Amino acid sequence: MKVRQSYIAKAKNGEFLCGVAPYGFIKSTTEKNKLVIDGESADVVRRIFALACEGLTTTQIAAALNGDGVDTPLMYRKRKGRTLRGDHSAVADTVYWSDKNVRTVLTDERYTGVQVSSKTRKPKPGSRNTQCLPESEWIKVPGAHEAIVTEDVFAKANAGIVRYKKTTGAAPKKRTLFANKTRCGYCGRALRHQSGLNSYHYCGGARQNTGAGCFDGKLYVDELKAVALAAVKTEARKVLDERRKRQQAAKRELSAKDAMLSELKQLASQISFLERRGISLYEDYADEKLDRDGYLSEKSKCSAERERAEARTAELNGRLAPSVQNPAPNDAPLLRRVLDAADVTDDVLSLIDCVTVYDPTRIEIRFAFGDTNVTVDHAS
């Protein structure tokens, strides 16, 4: 409670209490908890508001920024070497402005000099959950820092912006068949889904990333289902065939191993016999049952035969050295069910990691099993 009351007191005083300054601002180096304007990014913010005042939509503004190669807020921070929250090391350099980015800028009152705080709250100390508070409970302090745009410009720019509100108790959004699995092959964005009598996927960045050459068309769901099902069945059949061949090879190897073990047993008996034979020859020579030449001749034959047996034993032991083999995945029943599937089922979807679309005639499918990707070329 003391920490929360201290935070509220600072917020009411107009202090900036977040770790990262909003795009267009930086944290003051001379005054604690104070925002100051960042020249380069503030110019981009002013341009966004100016375009909105001219009547451009958020999508058209994003396209204009991308066409001029303007860094997104994230890429701008990376270029400036500023601290980023979370792990952004995997973010590619081909990050583009979207209508969502533009909307975030246009609806942020902090650009008018108003410090906005207490938009969220944790129910109790140490909780990982965060509650969004209604705007009536936000703490707003006008004139807390220098404004980038005037209140009139802010109001005019937001006049045509469609506001989306969360409806309490609304029915959950229906999950699409290829949810989170389809991506544009050029910009890497997840494809959007348009429902209807003949639903389809499309790249939302095609109108925003004008210079990126994004997939600018429709990939109908029925068409994608047919392509994906055929590709998964082909890969599943190939994987099962390869495993069957490995099993047959393992059986042949096991049979050969049994034969080698049997031969080793015979060689061990032979070597033991030759050792006793050598002793016996010496005793016959000592008892003068063999002359010297006869003893040396028989001894030489016995030694040569023993060397051959020991060399063969070493060879077989080398071939029997244990090899490291990875156990086969226990997904054979799943793959067989997929081969019998007449439509795209959850089993089929579980074997698809990602579908990358370049155009309706070039679709790359990355599987969640096997070792290959498949590029599917077909007539649209």
HUZI-V435046 format. One record per residue. N is the residue number from 0. RES is the residue in three letters. SS is DSSP state (alpha for helix, beta for strand, coil for the rest). PSI is psi in degrees with one decimal (999 if undefined). NEAR is the number of other C-alpha atoms within 8 Angstrom. Layout:
n = <N N>
res = <RES RES>
ss = <SS SS>
psi = <PSI PSI>
near = <NEAR NEAR>
//
This chain:
n = <0 1 2 3 4 5 6 7 8 9 10 11 12 13 14 15 16 17 18 19 20 21 22 23 24 25 26 27 28 29 30 31 32 33 34 35 36 37 38 39 40 41 42 43 44 45 46 47 48 49 50 51 52 53 54 55 56 57 58 59 60 61 62 63 64 65 66 67 68 69 70 71 72 73 74 75 76 77 78 79 80 81 82 83 84 85 86 87 88 89 90 91 92 93 94 95 96 97 98 99 100 101 102 103 104 105 106 107 108 109 110 111 112 113 114 115 116 117 118 119 120 121 122 123 124 125 126 127 128 129 130 131 132 133 134 135 136 137 138 139 140 141 142 143 144 145 146 147 148 149 150 151 152 153 154 155 156 157 158 159 160 161 162 163 164 165 166 167 168 169 170 171 172 173 174 175 176 177 178 179 180 181 182 183 184 185 186 187 188 189 190 191 192 193 194 195 196 197 198 199 200 201 202 203 204 205 206 207 208 209 210 211 212 213 214 215 216 217 218 219 220 221 222 223 224 225 226 227 228 229 230 231 232 233 234 235 236 237 238 239 240 241 242 243 244 245 246 247 248 249 250 251 252 253 254 255 256 257 258 259 260 261 262 263 264 265 266 267 268 269 270 271 272 273 274 275 276 277 278 279 280 281 282 283 284 285 286 287 288 289 290 291 292 293 294 295 296 297 298 299 300 301 302 303 304 305 306 307 308 309 310 311 312 313 314 315 316 317 318 319 320 321 322 323 324 325 326 327 328 329 330 331 332 333 334 335 336 337 338 339 340 341 342 343 344 345 346 347 348 349 350 351 352 353 354 355 356 357 358 359 360 361 362 363 364 365 366 367 368 369 370 371 372 373 374 375 376 377 378 379>
res = <MET LYS VAL ARG GLN SER TYR ILE ALA LYS ALA LYS ASN GLY GLU PHE LEU CYS GLY VAL ALA PRO TYR GLY PHE ILE LYS SER THR THR GLU LYS ASN LYS LEU VAL ILE ASP GLY GLU SER ALA ASP VAL VAL ARG ARG ILE PHE ALA LEU ALA CYS GLU GLY LEU THR THR THR GLN ILE ALA ALA ALA LEU ASN GLY ASP GLY VAL ASP THR PRO LEU MET TYR ARG LYS ARG LYS GLY ARG THR LEU ARG GLY ASP HIS SER ALA VAL ALA ASP THR VAL TYR TRP SER ASP LYS ASN VAL ARG THR VAL LEU THR ASP GLU ARG TYR THR GLY VAL GLN VAL SER SER LYS THR ARG LYS PRO LYS PRO GLY SER ARG ASN THR GLN CYS LEU PRO GLU SER GLU TRP ILE LYS VAL PRO GLY ALA HIS GLU ALA ILE VAL THR GLU ASP VAL PHE ALA LYS ALA ASN ALA GLY ILE VAL ARG TYR LYS LYS THR THR GLY ALA ALA PRO LYS LYS ARG THR LEU PHE ALA ASN LYS THR ARG CYS GLY TYR CYS GLY ARG ALA LEU ARG HIS GLN SER GLY LEU ASN SER TYR HIS TYR CYS GLY GLY ALA ARG GLN ASN THR GLY ALA GLY CYS PHE ASP GLY LYS LEU TYR VAL ASP GLU LEU LYS ALA VAL ALA LEU ALA ALA VAL LYS THR GLU ALA ARG LYS VAL LEU ASP GLU ARG ARG LYS ARG GLN GLN ALA ALA LYS ARG GLU LEU SER ALA LYS ASP ALA MET LEU SER GLU LEU LYS GLN LEU ALA SER GLN ILE SER PHE LEU GLU ARG ARG GLY ILE SER LEU TYR GLU ASP TYR ALA ASP GLU LYS LEU ASP ARG ASP GLY TYR LEU SER GLU LYS SER LYS CYS SER ALA GLU ARG GLU ARG ALA GLU ALA ARG THR ALA GLU LEU ASN GLY ARG LEU ALA PRO SER VAL GLN ASN PRO ALA PRO ASN ASP ALA PRO LEU LEU ARG ARG VAL LEU ASP ALA ALA ASP VAL THR ASP ASP VAL LEU SER LEU ILE ASP CYS VAL THR VAL TYR ASP PRO THR ARG ILE GLU ILE ARG PHE ALA PHE GLY ASP THR ASN VAL THR VAL ASP HIS ALA SER>
ss = <coil alpha alpha alpha alpha alpha alpha alpha alpha alpha alpha alpha coil coil coil coil coil coil coil coil coil coil coil coil beta beta beta coil coil coil coil coil coil coil beta beta beta coil alpha alpha alpha alpha alpha alpha alpha alpha alpha alpha alpha alpha alpha alpha alpha coil coil coil coil alpha alpha alpha alpha alpha alpha alpha alpha alpha alpha coil coil coil coil coil alpha alpha alpha alpha alpha alpha alpha alpha coil coil coil coil coil coil coil coil coil coil coil coil coil coil coil coil coil coil alpha alpha alpha alpha alpha alpha alpha alpha coil coil alpha alpha alpha alpha coil coil beta beta beta coil coil beta beta coil coil coil coil coil coil coil coil coil beta beta coil coil alpha alpha alpha coil beta beta beta coil coil coil coil coil coil coil coil coil alpha alpha alpha alpha alpha alpha alpha alpha coil coil coil coil coil coil coil coil coil coil coil coil coil coil coil coil coil coil coil coil coil coil coil beta beta beta coil coil coil coil coil beta coil beta beta beta coil coil coil coil coil beta beta beta coil alpha alpha alpha coil coil coil coil coil coil coil coil coil coil coil coil beta beta alpha alpha alpha alpha alpha alpha alpha alpha alpha alpha alpha alpha alpha alpha alpha alpha alpha alpha alpha alpha alpha alpha alpha alpha alpha alpha alpha alpha alpha alpha alpha alpha alpha alpha alpha alpha alpha alpha alpha alpha alpha alpha alpha alpha alpha alpha alpha alpha alpha alpha alpha alpha alpha alpha alpha alpha alpha alpha alpha alpha alpha alpha alpha alpha alpha alpha coil coil coil coil coil alpha alpha alpha alpha alpha alpha alpha alpha alpha alpha alpha alpha alpha alpha alpha alpha alpha alpha alpha alpha alpha alpha alpha alpha alpha alpha alpha alpha coil coil coil coil coil coil coil coil coil coil coil coil alpha alpha alpha alpha alpha alpha alpha alpha alpha coil coil coil coil coil alpha alpha alpha alpha alpha coil beta beta beta beta beta beta beta beta coil coil beta beta beta beta beta beta coil coil coil coil coil beta beta beta beta beta coil coil coil>
psi = <-38.7 -41.6 -41.9 -43.0 -35.9 -40.1 -44.6 -39.6 -42.2 -38.3 -41.1 -19.5 -1.2 17.1 144.6 119.9 10.4 164.0 -31.2 128.7 144.6 154.6 131.1 -16.6 163.5 161.2 135.4 140.8 -8.7 -25.2 122.5 140.6 39.8 136.8 139.8 157.1 135.7 112.7 -54.4 -50.9 -29.0 -33.8 -37.2 -40.6 -45.7 -38.0 -40.8 -45.1 -37.6 -43.0 -38.3 -38.2 -25.2 -6.5 4.1 146.3 167.3 -35.1 -42.3 -36.6 -43.4 -41.7 -39.2 -42.8 -42.6 -37.6 -29.6 1.8 30.7 131.4 142.1 164.8 -41.1 -48.6 -30.4 -43.1 -39.1 -43.2 -35.1 -6.2 27.2 156.8 137.3 143.2 139.3 -174.1 102.5 18.3 -23.6 -1.9 124.9 167.3 -12.1 55.4 129.5 158.6 142.5 169.2 -29.7 -42.9 -46.6 -42.8 -39.5 -40.8 -46.9 -26.6 7.2 108.9 -15.9 -20.6 -12.9 6.2 0.3 126.1 121.1 124.2 172.0 41.2 -21.0 165.9 143.8 135.5 -30.5 158.1 136.3 -6.7 144.6 -11.2 146.5 130.2 133.1 126.0 149.8 152.9 -25.1 -20.7 -0.5 152.1 116.1 128.2 103.5 147.3 21.7 -25.8 173.0 138.9 146.4 -36.8 158.8 165.6 -34.6 -44.0 -41.7 -45.6 -42.1 -41.5 -33.2 -6.0 -36.2 6.3 128.2 124.9 135.1 127.4 142.2 130.1 119.3 131.9 12.0 152.3 140.1 145.0 134.1 133.1 129.7 160.2 -47.6 38.2 130.3 19.3 -16.8 135.7 153.0 133.7 -8.3 -48.4 -13.3 2.2 153.3 135.2 145.9 159.3 129.9 112.7 165.3 -169.1 -38.2 76.5 155.1 166.5 149.2 160.7 117.3 -17.7 -5.1 -34.5 -13.0 -38.4 71.3 -27.7 4.3 -9.5 34.0 160.3 110.2 75.3 -165.5 130.7 104.6 140.9 -41.1 -38.1 -43.0 -39.2 -44.6 -43.7 -46.0 -43.5 -44.5 -41.5 -43.0 -40.5 -42.3 -45.1 -39.8 -41.7 -41.4 -42.9 -44.0 -39.4 -42.8 -40.2 -37.7 -39.8 -39.9 -36.8 -41.4 -40.1 -36.4 -37.7 -43.2 -39.2 -37.9 -40.0 -42.8 -34.7 -41.5 -39.7 -41.0 -38.1 -39.1 -41.8 -38.8 -38.6 -41.1 -40.3 -37.8 -41.1 -38.8 -43.7 -42.0 -40.6 -41.4 -31.4 -45.2 -35.1 -38.9 -40.6 -41.4 -40.5 -40.6 -40.1 -40.5 -38.0 -39.5 -34.3 9.2 27.3 -21.9 140.6 177.7 -45.2 -39.9 -39.8 -47.6 -36.6 -46.3 -36.3 -40.7 -42.7 -43.3 -41.5 -41.3 -42.7 -38.0 -39.7 -40.8 -40.5 -40.3 -37.4 -41.2 -36.2 -43.8 -39.6 -46.0 -39.5 -35.9 -38.9 -23.1 2.6 133.8 134.3 142.9 119.9 131.6 134.0 142.2 137.7 147.0 55.4 13.6 -42.7 -39.1 -44.6 -36.5 -36.6 -37.0 -38.9 -27.0 -4.3 137.4 -10.9 171.8 113.9 178.4 -33.6 -44.5 -44.7 -32.3 -19.8 -1.4 122.4 -45.0 143.5 113.9 123.6 122.3 -40.6 170.2 -17.4 -1.2 104.9 126.0 127.5 123.3 123.9 156.4 13.7 170.6 -167.4 15.7 160.3 155.5 127.6 118.5 122.5 125.0 160.5 138.1 999>
near = <4 5 6 7 8 8 9 9 8 10 13 10 7 11 11 10 8 5 4 5 9 6 8 14 12 11 9 10 5 4 6 6 9 10 12 10 10 9 7 7 10 13 9 9 11 10 8 12 13 10 10 13 10 6 8 9 8 12 10 10 14 15 14 9 10 14 10 6 6 7 9 9 7 7 10 9 11 10 7 6 6 7 6 9 5 4 6 7 4 5 6 5 5 5 9 8 14 12 11 7 9 13 10 8 9 11 7 7 10 9 9 12 13 14 16 11 9 11 12 8 9 10 8 5 5 4 8 5 6 9 8 7 10 7 6 4 8 11 11 10 11 8 9 10 10 10 11 12 10 8 7 6 11 13 8 9 14 10 6 7 8 4 4 4 4 4 5 4 4 5 4 4 4 4 5 6 4 7 7 5 10 12 13 15 10 9 10 7 8 10 11 8 9 8 7 5 4 8 10 11 12 13 15 8 10 12 9 15 15 11 6 8 9 14 13 9 8 8 11 10 10 7 8 9 10 8 9 10 11 8 11 13 10 8 9 12 10 8 9 10 8 8 9 8 8 8 8 8 8 8 8 8 8 8 8 8 9 8 8 9 8 8 8 10 8 8 11 8 8 10 11 8 8 12 8 8 9 10 8 8 11 9 8 10 12 7 7 7 7 9 8 7 6 8 12 8 8 9 10 8 8 11 9 8 9 11 8 8 11 10 8 8 10 8 8 10 8 7 6 7 6 4 4 4 4 4 4 5 5 5 6 8 7 8 11 9 9 12 9 6 8 4 6 11 7 6 10 11 9 8 10 13 10 10 12 11 13 12 10 11 10 11 13 11 15 11 13 8 5 7 5 6 8 8 8 11 7 7 4 4>
//
